[in-house]
Amino acid sequence: MNATVRGAARSKMIWLNVALAAFSAIELASANLTTLFGPKVTAGILLAGSLLNVILRALTTQALAEKAP
């Protein structure tokens, strides 16, 4: 594995985006989360995740290759 891929595995932003993508895919595939939480809570979770992504991106100063052990 190269340094960028190893650094990506340690990146909080990458993991947040993976989690948001999975959450969104589950919702798009079967609306079970809307049924479980309601549409406002589901939308709020996705919005909060997106805002957290923006905040993490603004705070990130280190390249992925530099995060590699």
N, C-alpha and C positions, 0 to 999 in steps of 0.2 A: 504494500500500500504506500502511496506517496504521502508527503507531509500534509497536503491540503485535505485529503480524505481523512487522515487521522485527526487533523484539527477539527474537521466538520463533525466528527463523532463526539467531540468534547464541547461543541458549541451549544450554548443554551438557546440561542436564536434558532438554530437548525432544529433542535428538538421541539421547541415551541411551534415552529411551522409544521413539523410532522404531526404533532398532536392536533393542531387546528385543521390540517388537511384531513386527518382521519375523522375528526368530529364532524366536519362538513360533509364528507363523503357518506358517513353513516346517515346523516340527516337527509341528504339528497336521495339516497337509495331507499329509505323507508320511513321517513317522518316519525319514527318512533320517539325520538328525543323531543319533538314538539308535543307529542301526545303525553310523554312522561313529565316534562317540565313546563309545558305551555309555550306558546310562540314568543312571548315577551322575554322569558327567561332564556330560551334558546338563543334568541337574537342578542340578548345582553351578554351571554357567554362568548359568542363569536365576536362581538364588538370589543369586549374587554381583552380578548386574546389578540385582536388586531392592534389595539392601542398598546398593549404590552410589547408586541413585536416592534412597533415604531419606537417606543422608549428604549428597548434593548439595542436597536440599530443605532440610535443616537448616542448611546453610551459606549458602543463598541469601538475600540481603538486598535485592537490587535487583529492581524490577518489570520486566516484559518491555518496557514502553513506555520505560523509562529506558535500556535496552540499545541501542535503535535509534540508528544513526549520524546 
